[in-house]
Amino acid sequence: MTAAVNGCDRVTATDLSPQAAANTALNAHRHGVRDIVSTGCGDMYEPVGTDRYDLIFWNSGARYTELAWPETEGLGRTIADPGYTAHATYLAQARQHLTHNGRLMLGFADSGDRARLNAIARQHRWHILHLETMTFADCQRTSSLLEFLPCPRTPDTDACPACP
Ligand SMILES: C[S@@+](CC[C@H](N)C(=O)[O-])C[C@H]1O[C@@H](n2cnc3c(N)ncnc32)[C@H](O)[C@@H]1O
């Protein structure tokens, strides 16, 4: 919604939760941008097919849980990603959905497991750039806006001067 009301002329908003996708459609109507925003429901990139984007952003439910944690069904996915499988998919498949010079970003709360995120980013050849930290006034928790930059390392050449 932020992108649409600030001038992006085409926005695709997706979510695993049908309720979240329906809520986004209602918000688009409310903010007068329903011609700009299309919504889709499904697992990560599944609703967008082979489409590519100049900017991909996910405000993730950053908490790490074990795969079998029962509270991560339905609404639980808003705050937790079991096994960080969704984060792994987000980073593994992003290149197939970015335009040339397209940008990949993530909103990552302080409750997230940054070491695991770093490992997933490294595995899928992304550097993490910290852009901004936001503090929520009501609870004093923070969330970071991260950007992922392509790492030139390949499976054959494990050397990248910028990698930690
Ligand atoms: C912190 S909430 C963000 C909600 C809203 N988009 C926002 O920015 O305020 C994280 C969202 O990610 C969604 N999500 C979790 N796993 C997903 C997946 N595998 N594919 C698509 N969406 C997923 C959840 O359903 C939840 O709505």
The ligand as a Tripos MOL2 file, in Angstrom:
@<TRIPOS>MOLECULE
LIG
   27    29     1     0     0
SMALL
NO_CHARGES

@<TRIPOS>ATOM
      1 C1          4.7390   -9.5490    9.8180 C.3       1 LIG1
      2 S1          3.4090  -10.0410    8.7570 S.3       1 LIG1
      3 C2          3.3400   -8.6860    7.6280 C.3       1 LIG1
      4 C3          1.9360   -8.3510    7.2670 C.3       1 LIG1
      5 C4          1.7880   -7.1900    6.2630 C.3       1 LIG1
      6 N1          2.1660   -7.6160    4.9250 N.3       1 LIG1
      7 C5          2.5690   -5.9930    6.6860 C.2       1 LIG1
      8 O1          3.5850   -5.6690    6.0880 O.co2     1 LIG1
      9 O2          2.1800   -5.3600    7.6750 O.co2     1 LIG1
     10 C6          4.1990  -11.3390    7.7850 C.3       1 LIG1
     11 C7          3.2810  -11.8900    6.7030 C.3       1 LIG1
     12 O3          4.0040  -12.8590    5.9480 O.3       1 LIG1
     13 C8          3.0930  -13.8790    5.5570 C.3       1 LIG1
     14 N2          3.8040  -15.1100    5.1990 N.ar      1 LIG1
     15 C9          4.4240  -15.9740    6.0330 C.ar      1 LIG1
     16 N3          4.9440  -16.9980    5.3400 N.ar      1 LIG1
     17 C10         4.6400  -16.7830    4.0350 C.ar      1 LIG1
     18 C11         4.8870  -17.5160    2.8270 C.ar      1 LIG1
     19 N4          5.5550  -18.6760    2.8450 N.pl3     1 LIG1
     20 N5          4.4130  -17.0120    1.6660 N.ar      1 LIG1
     21 C12         3.7180  -15.8340    1.6520 C.ar      1 LIG1
     22 N6          3.4480  -15.0990    2.7730 N.ar      1 LIG1
     23 C13         3.9120  -15.5710    3.9350 C.ar      1 LIG1
     24 C14         2.1820  -14.0420    6.7830 C.3       1 LIG1
     25 O4          0.9590  -14.6520    6.4570 O.3       1 LIG1
     26 C15         2.0440  -12.5880    7.2520 C.3       1 LIG1
     27 O5          0.8770  -11.9820    6.7490 O.3       1 LIG1
@<TRIPOS>BOND
     1     1     2 1
     2     2     3 1
     3     2    10 1
     4     3     4 1
     5     4     5 1
     6     5     6 1
     7     5     7 1
     8     7     8 2
     9     7     9 1
    10    10    11 1
    11    11    12 1
    12    11    26 1
    13    12    13 1
    14    13    14 1
    15    13    24 1
    16    14    15 ar
    17    14    23 ar
    18    15    16 ar
    19    16    17 ar
    20    17    18 ar
    21    17    23 ar
    22    18    19 1
    23    18    20 ar
    24    20    21 ar
    25    21    22 ar
    26    22    23 ar
    27    24    25 1
    28    24    26 1
    29    26    27 1
@<TRIPOS>SUBSTRUCTURE
     1 LIG1         1 GROUP 0 **** ****
